[in-house]
Amino acid sequence: MAVEIERKFLITSDGWLNDVGEGIHYRQGYLSSNEKSSVRIRIEGERANINIKGATVGLTRSEFEYPLPLEDAQELLDTLCDPRQLEKRRYHLRVGEHQWEVDQFLGENLGLVVAEIELSSEEEPFQRPSWLGEEVSHDTRYYNSCLCRHPYSRW
């Protein structure tokens, strides 16, 4: 089974901006989201995929991801996905031995900036950059599927 072990943190400063390029624009929407799983369509730059993720709260969740033709993903987002969708700009940067993803959310989630790190185990140590703030891995409000239904601007 495919598994994702991910930790998510708020950002406390713009210090991370010194180490990134222009980032990649993401657009994503959900075909389904319920108490067991979510099925998402995502366009990231010029690539697209479908993703099925377990809804388990915590650091470890099942995840399956498969490529889609870009045109199919655009049509799915425009016609079959819930109209409440999410847009963000994602940046990649290396800190120590790990790759971090920093998401600057757009639209109704504007102002929210989070950093994610994928690990090989829940106990794996990692270097904490100076701009890293509170961990929100266990707070479902920060799940992308929740941000579509309950945007950050309405909290």
N, C-alpha and C positions, 0 to 999 in steps of 0.2 A: 504494500500500500504506500502511496505517496504521502509524505508527512512534511509539514512546515513547522519549524520552531522559530518563532519570531517574537521579538520584544519591541515595544513601541514607546516613544518618549516625546514629551513636549520639548520645544526649543526655547531657550532663555535669552538668546542674543543672535545677532546677525553674523557672528564670527565664522560660521560655516561657509558663508558666501565667498570668502576669500579663496576657497579651495575648489570651486566648481566652475563648469562652463555654463552654457546657456540652458541646459536642461531639456527635457522632452515633454511635450504636451500630451496629456492623457485625457481621454473621454471614456466613461464607462457607465453602463446601465445594467439593470438586473432583469432577467427573464423570470426568476423565481427567488424568493427569499422567505424562509420559514424557520421554525424552531430547530430543524435538523440540518439545513444546508442553505447555501445560496449558489445560484447559477448566474454568472456575470459574463457580459460581453465587454471587451476592453480594446480600445485603439490606443496604441502608444507610438506616437510618431507615425511611421509608415508601416507598422506591424499591427496585427490584430490577433486576439485569441479568445477562446471560451475557457472559463475557469469554473470549476465546481469545488466549493470549499465547505468543510464541515463547520457547523455553528457552535462547536464546543467553545466555551469561554475559557481562556487561559493561553498559555504559551505554545502548546502543541495542538495542531489541528490537521485533519486530513485535507489534502489539496491535490487536485488534478487540473492540468492545464494543457490545452491543445491549440495549435495554430489554426487560424481562419483566414480565408482570403479577405483582404481589406474591404472590398466592395460588399461582401456578404455581411461583414461586421457593421458597416455603415447602415445597410438596410435593416439589419436586426435592431440596431439602436434607434433608428427612425420609426420603425413600424411595430415591433413586437415587445421591446423592452418597456418597462415602466417609464413614463415621461419624466419622473424625478430622477435626474441623472447627475453624475458627479464629474467635475473637471478639475484638473490640477496640473502643476508642473513638477516633474520629478527630476531630482539631481542625484548623481552618484558621487560618492567620495570615499576614499580609503583613509581609515584611522587605525594605525597599528596594523594588526593582521586581518582586519575585517573591512568588508565593504558596507557602507551605510547608504540608505536611500532616504533623502529628505524630500518631503512633499509639501509644496506650497499650494494650498487649496484656492480655488477660484469660485466665482459665482456666489451662491448663498453660503458657502463655507469660507469665504474670503477672510483672511486674518488668522486662520488656523494653519500652523506649520508643525509637522511632526517628523520625527526621524525613526526609521526602522532598521533593525539589524536581524539577519537570519543566522541562526546558530546550529551547530550539529548536535547539541544537547542542551537541556534547560540549565545545566550547571556550568556550561562553558564560560570561562572568564573572558572579558573583553575590556579594551581600553575605553574609558568614558571621556569623550571630548569635553572641553570647557563649556561649550554652548548647550550641552545636554541638560535637560530639566527633569521634571517629574515623570516617573514611569506611569503609563496609562494602558499597559498591556491587558489588564483585567477589566478595564472600563469599556463596556460595549458601545458607549456613545461614540467612541473613536473608530469603530469598525466602519469601513467605507459603506457597507450596506445600510447601516444606521444613519450615516451622514446624508444619504440620499433622502431618507424619510424624515429625518429630524436635523436639518442643517444647523451648523454651528451658530449662524447669525440669529437663530431663534431660541438659543439657550437662555 
